[in-house]
């Protein structure tokens, strides 16, 4: 089984955590990483290339920072353009599509600590709550949605904590391959 990681960070050059996790994923066996902002600096997505990449993997992971309780804009654009009717989903038939039976997952980072994403925390909801549109998209496309991988408190993480988290991320990616 193989995993496609769609990395989306509009300011990757300023990211210690996401870049480290991206690089760890890229070094892992049976994982392909596509850096969407590097591939599409003009924001013009090659739909056929993205569909071909998704077709050749068993799991599709969206890796990004949590931006305003969602994903960076290029992720939304990817979903809007790549997930075409007939290829990603059918509404007029029960025929399987290119994504039927595959897994979708989210790997996100937050600047705030976990306590801010718990009841009584500043954000008032869990990260999983903010990722519900991804779970709904997966279901609509006939995919399963795996439990997200979340790294909290990026702003205070030192190199040792980031290294350990990178190892955890790769282990989580491997778990999607089971």
N, C-alpha and C positions, 0 to 999 in steps of 0.2 A: 504494500500500500504506500502511496506517496502523498505528500502534502504540498500544496501551493500556498505560500504566504504572500499576501498582497500588503506590502508595507506602504503606509501613507502618513508621512509627516512633512508638512509644508516647510518646516524649518529644521530639517534633519541636521544641518550643520551646527545647530545649537543644542542638540539633544544628546545627553550622555547615556540615558537609559535606553531609549528606543533604538538608537544606532547599535549599541552593544548587543541588544537582544536580536536585532536584525542580523548582525554579523554572526552571532552564535547559530541562528537558524540556518543561515546560508552555508555554514560549515557542516551542518548535520546531514547524515545520509538520508536519501530519499526525500529531501526537502528542496523545493525551488522557491527562491525569493524574487519577487518582482517589485521593484521600487517605483511606485506609480508616479510620484512627483519627478523622479529622474527620467522616467520613460516619457512622460507627457508634460513637459514644462509649459507647453502652450495650452494644456488642458484638453487637447484633442485626442480622445481615446481611440485606439485602433481596436474596434469592437471584435473583429474576426480574430486578431491575435490573442485578445484576452479570452475569447471563447475557446480557442484552440488550447490555450494554457489550462483553463479550467477542465476541459474534457480529458486531459491526460493525467489528471490527479484524482485521488479518491476523497480528498478533503481540501476545502478552501478556507483559509484563515485570514481574517482582516486584522492586521496589526497596526495600531495607531494610538495616539494619545486621546484621552477623552476630552473633546472640545465642546464646550457649552452643552454638556450632557449628551453628546452624540459623537460623530466621527468628523474628521476634516472633510471639507466639501468635495474633494476628488473621490472619496469613497462613495458618497451619495451619487455623484455623476456616473461612477463605474456601475453601480447598481441600476441606475436609470437606463443606461445605454446598453450594457452588456446583457442584462437579463431580459432578452427579447422573448415575446410570446412565441411559442412553438419550439424555441430552443431551450429556454429555462423553465417554462411552465406552459400548461394548456388550460384553457378555460372552456373549450368547446368539446373536449374529449378527455378520456382517461388514459390516453397513450402516454407512455413514459417519455421523458425529455432527456437532454444531455446531462442534466444534473440529478435526475431521479436516483435515489439511493446513496448519493454522496453525503458527506458531512460538511457542515458549515460551522465555523467557530470564530470567536472574537478573542484577541489578545490585546489588552489595553493597559495603558499606564495613566495614573492620576498624579497630580501634584500634591493633593491633600492626603492625609493619612486615612487608613481604613475607618477610624472612628467617625470621620465626617460623612461616611456613606452607610451609617447605621441609624436605626431609629433614634431620634433625638440629636443626630449629627447635623451639621450645618447644611448639608445638601438634602437631607430629609428622605433620601431613598438610597437603595443599594445600587451598585454599579449594574448588577443584573437587571434591575428595573429599567435603567437607562438604555440597556441593550435589547429590550424587548422587540423593537422593530427588526433587528437581525434575526431573532428567533421566528418571528412571523414570516419574514422573507424566506427563510429556510423551509418552513413548513409549506408555504405556498408553492415553492419550487420542488417539493417532494424530497427534500433533504432532511437529515436529522440535524439538530443543533446541539453541539457539545457544550458542556459547562465552560464558561469563559475563563481565561487565565488573566488575572489582574495583578499588576504590580503597583502598589500604593506608595505615596510619599516620595516621589522621585526627587524632589528638591532637597531632601535631607539625606539621600542615600549616598554612602561612600563607595569607593571602588570595591571593597570586599563584599558589601551587600549586593552590589550590581553583579559581581562575578557569580555569586551564589544564585542570584535570581536568573541569570542567563542559563546556568545549568538546569534550574527548575523549568525554565521555559522550554528548553530542548527536550527534557524528559516529558513534559506535557505534550509537545508536538509528536513525540514517539508514541504516546498513549493514543493519539488519534489514528495511528497506523495499525493498531491492534484489531 
